[in-house]
Amino acid sequence: MAGIGNVYVQDILFKAKLLPNRKISTLSEKDINDLYKAILDVVNHSIRLGGLAYEKDFYGEKGKFTSNEFLVGYKTGKPCPVCDTAIEKIKTGTTSSYICPKCQPSK
């Protein structure tokens, strides 16, 4: 998703129950609404925490959004927070994505 860092996209797609390789043309209206809600949820959560821990705000303060905040992002082999299925790392284009194969089914 252009404009949203890969660091957030993992959990956005997880919350929307979408795989990262889904084509836009295959998304239903419900999928699009779920995606929109997930974007707001994840980005607003990060904003409330002051952004990523390795970034600084205008006042030089580090954010409090740490790796502990991620639901599935960068958690290969760890249990899904919803269903306990092991999180998988898959190749998507030139990068990798982290998914729950049970919560993010292919359609």
Secondary structure by P-SEA (a helix, b strand, c coil): cccccccaaaaaaaaaccccccccccccaaaaaaaaaaaaaaaaaaaaacccccccccccbbbccccccccccccccccccccccbbbbbbcccbbbbbcccccccc
